[in-house]
Amino acid sequence: MKSILISIYLILTTGSEAQEKPAQELMSCCQESIPDRFASLKTNANQSVISAEPSSKGMKFIKGGIYKMGSSDNQGRRDEYPTHSVELSDFYIDETEVTNAQFAAFVKATGYVTTAEVAPDWEEIKLQFPAGTPKPHDSLLVASSLVFTSPKEMVSMQNYQSWWVWKKNANWRQPEGEGSSIEGKDNFPVVHVSWDDANAYAKWAGKRLPTEAEWEFAARGGLDGQPFTWGMEETEAGKAKANTWQGTFPIKNTIWDAYETLAPAKSFEANGYGLYDMAGNVWEWCSDWYDANYYQNFDEAIATNPSGPNQGYDPDEPNLAKRVLRGGSFLCHSSYCSGYRVAARMKASPDTGSQHTGFRCVMEVGK
């Protein structure tokens, strides 16, 4: 999460912890402005684990087929166009986001330590700063992660640091910071997990992270050309259909859907494939690298089992490779971020995690 490095650098050079960002780079409900945590700190990604026995228990079988991937209306961002035909093989996908209980079993079996639990090493991260940058105070070089904190009054929507706070020892065990707990929340989605963490879990479970194409196909639930996993109806029309933000972001959440932050698995109706929380609750990691121009480069009439570009490219931060996230979170609202649309794409560096980042896995048929 290079944002903590940016914050450190701003403190050292200007004394300011805030930075104004262009509107398209905001991290409100979105992940895109909070990139690489510590690019050279890769201990987590390299941890070896003993795999569990693969099982399709708790997964849904998805019959493969051909569909139109991407936005088919005018609600999408530029990286969601054009629509293109994709053909997928059969696969299994977790019916819920990976829960605290499931992730705890992985950690117990392997001793795995997540990205958020590792304190930054100044000798490593100083290589990313201009020569001569002074070492920050030790209080800044602690294990931490991003926690949403609602400001007391309306703030500039260009300053995401007004509602995202780095909290010491915030991690999957302490999702709201030091002293918080997941006790009694076994069936809540695990959060504060980086792509590296999610990928390590998937390998241990004998599964893998879904491709972006698989994720969107599953999220559509058999509906063709619909904007949401449940169809056409807007999020706040009728009954609550997903865990999203209602009210005025970031100062007032009316909690119309009954959840201020995370919701337990299966709190809302499943989609047509029997999958829960394919919209809202937490952003979900996919296996693909993110490339803003990826959809424009399809030259096949039908792309078969696409696995994404060979490398990441984000024009907003061209030197930082990112992975794809899908599905939106409890912070998404139609007024600024409709990330819960089935075609909506988000991006973050592989070692980024936060209070609204989780994942689910897939497994190939016959494995």
N, C-alpha and C positions, 0 to 999 in steps of 0.2 A: 504494500500500500504506500506508494511513493508520496501520497498526500501528507503523511507524517513527516517525510523528509522535506517536502515543500514547506510545511509549517515550521520545522526546525530552521530551515534556511532563512525564511522570512523573519523569524525572531532574531536570528543572528545578524541579519543585514539591515533590517528596517525596524525591528521591534514590534512588528505587527503580526498577529496570528491569523488575520483575515486576508482574503484575496478575492477581488472581484473577478468573476469569470463570465465569459460570453454565455448567453442564454442557452445555446445548444450544448454547452459543456456542463450544465448543472447536474449535481447529484441530489435530486430531491427524493423521489422514490427510486431514482435510477442509480446505476452503479458507475456510469461512464467517467465521472470526474475523480474517482478515487482509485487510482491505478496501482502500480507496483509497490508492494510493501517494502521489501529490501531485495533488490534484484539479484544480489550476489549471495543471499542467505538461502541456501537450498538444502539444508539438512533434512527438512521434512520430506521433500520430494524424493530423497534418496534412501529413506528408511526402508529396510527390508521387512516384509511381513510374511507370516505363514498363512496360506489361504484357507478359508473355510470351505465346506462342501457346498458346491453350487446347488441352489434350489429355487424353483419357480413359485414357491409358497409366497403368498402376498403379492403376486404379480398377475397381470392380465395378459392374455394372449391377444396380439394384434395381428389380424390377417393383413398381409401386405397388399399393395395395389398402387394405382397411379392417381396422383392428385396434383392440383395447382398450388404450388408453394409461393407464399408472399402475399402482399396486400392487393386486394382486388377493388378497393374503393379509394377515396381520397383522404383517408384518416391516417395513413401510414407515414413513416419517415422515409427519407430518400433511400436509405439502405434496404428498404423492404420491397423495392421495385427493380425490374419488372417481375410479374408472376412468371413461373416457369414450371414445366411438367417434371415431376419426380416419380420414379417407380421404386418402391421399397419391397424388400423381402419380409417374410413373417418375422415377428420378434415378440418377446415378452417385455413388459415394462412394469415397474413398481406401481401399485395402485395408489400409494400415498408417497409423500416426500419422506425421505429417510428420517426416522425419529430419534429422539434422544436415547431411547432404550436400545435401538439397533446400533447406533454409533458407540454407545457405552460398551456393548458386547465386543465390538471391533477393538476398542482401546484396551479392554481387559485382556483380550486374547493376544494382542500384539505389543502392548506398551507404547503405541504410537503417540507422538506429541504433535499437536496441531500448530500451524503457523502462528496463530494468535498467542500461543503459550510460550513462544520463544522471544527473549529480549534481543533487541538489535545490538549488533557489535559495531562500535564506532570505527574500528580499524577496517571493517568491511565497507560500511556505507559511506565513509568519507571519500572513497574513490569516486563517488557519484557527484560530489560537490566541487566547485572551483578550488584550485590549490590555495592553501592558506586559510580556508574556512575554519574558524575556531571550533573546538569541540563543544557541543551544547551541554547544559547542565545534566547531571546524571539522572535527574527526575524525569527527563524526557526520553531517556534510553531504557525504557522498561517494557515488558510484555504488555500489550494493549490491543484493543480493537475498537471499531466504531460503534457507538451507541446513539440512537436517535434521542434527542432531547428537545422538546418543544419550547421555543422561545416564548417569553411572556407577552410580547407584543409583535405586531407585524414587522417583518424585516425584508430587506432586499432579496428578491428571489434569485439574484445573481451571486449571493454569498452563502453557499451551502454550509460553510462552517458555522453558520448561525444555528443550525439544528443537528449537525453531526459532531459528536464529541469523542475524542480519543480517551477512553477510560482504562485506567490501570487494571490489569488482570481481567478485563472483559474477554471472555472466551466461551466455548460451547458449554462449559460447566457453570459459568457465571455470566449469563447472556446480557444482563443489565449492568455489569461491572462488579467490582470486588464486593463480596458480601451477599450478592444475589445467588440464586440457586435454581436448579432444575428439579428439585425434589417435588414429587407429585406430578411431574410433567413428562412422564415417560413417553406419552403418545403425542407430544408436541414435536414439530420439525426441529432437527438440530440446526443451529445457526453458528455464525462466526467461523464458517469453514471455507477455506480457500479451494481453488480448483485442485491444487496439489493434494489437499486433504481428502476431497471427494473422490479423486481418482485412486488414491491409496485404498480407501474403503471399498470402492467398486472392485478393485483387483482382489482384495482379500475375500470378498463375497463371491468371487467367481463370476462377476458381472463386468459391466463397463458403463461409462457415462453415455447417454444417448447422443446420437448425431443430432444436429439441429433439424435436419429433415425428419428424422424419426420423432423428435419431440413435437414438432408442429403437426405432423400427421396424427399422432396420438391425441394431442390437445383438441384437434377438430372433432374428435369423437364421431366420425362418420358423416358430419355435416359438410356440405360442399359450399365453399364461398361465403361462409358466415363469419362475421367479425369476432364472435366470442365462442368460447367452448360450449356454451349453452344455446347459442343461436344468435338472434338479432336483437333481443330486448336489451335496453340499456341497463347498466349495472344497478342503478338505484330505482328502477321501475319494478313494480310488483314486489316480490319477496327478495330477501337478501340471497345472492347467488355465489358470492365470493367474499373473502376477507380483504377489503380495500379501505381507503380513507374516505370518510364522509365529512363534509363541513368545509372549513377554510384552512388550507394548508399554509404554514405548518403550525398554526396556533390553536386551532379548534377542530377536534374530532368529535362529531356527535355520537359516534359509536352506534349508529343505526343498525349495523350488522352484528352487534353484541360483542365485538372484540376491538379493543383499543390497539393492541399490538398483535402478537402471534395467536393463532387459533389452533386447537388440537386437530389432529388428523380426523377427517370425515365429519367436520362440522357443517359442511354444506353438501348439497346433492352432487353425486358423481355425474360425469358427462356420459355420452352415449356409449363409451367403451368401458364404463365402470371405474373411471379414474377420478381421483379427488384432488382438488386444489391445483388444477392445471391453470387456474387464473388466481392471482393474488396470493396472500399469505407470505411466501418467500420466493425470491428469484432463484432459479434453478440452473446450475451449471450444465452446459453441454460439452461434448468432446471437441468441437470444432474451434479452430482459430477464427478470430473475427477479422473480416476484410470488408470494409465499407462498400467496395465495388464488386463483391463476389457474385451477386445475382446478375450483374450486367455482363459477366463473362461466360455465362452458360451458352455453349454453341451447339449442344446436342438437342435433338428434337425432344428426347426424354432422357433425363439424367438418372442412371441406375445406382441406387444406394450411395448417393454423394456423401463424402465424409468431410467436406469443407476444404478451404484453401490449404496450401502447403505451409504457409506462414501468415502471421497476423499483420494487418495494416489498418491503422486508425489515422485518418488525415488530421484529426485534432491533436494527436500525439504520435507522429510518425516513427519515433524511435522506440516506442513501447509496444511490444507484441501483446495482444489481449485474446482472451477466450470469450465465447458467446454465453450469455445467460438468457433465460426465457421465462415468461409467465407473470412478471410483475410481482408486487408484494403488498403488504398491509399499508404501505405508504402511497400507493398509486391512486390518483384521482383524475377524472376526465378533464379537469380544468388545466392540468399541466403535464400529466403523464398517464397515458392510457396503456401502460405497459402490460395490462392484463389481456389485451387483444391477442388472438392466437398467432398473428403474424409479427407481433412486435419483437424487436431484437434489442438486446443490450450487450454491453461489453465491459470487461475488467481484466486486469492482469491476473495471471494464474495464482499469485500469492496474495490475493485480496480476499478479505472476508469482512462481514459486518453483521449487525443484528437482524438483517433481513435477507441473508444469503444462505441457501440450502441446496438440496439436490435430490434427484431420484435416479435409479439405475435401470438399465435394460439388460437383457440376456438373449443371446441368439437361440433360435429353436434348434433342438437336438443336442444342446450342450450338456 
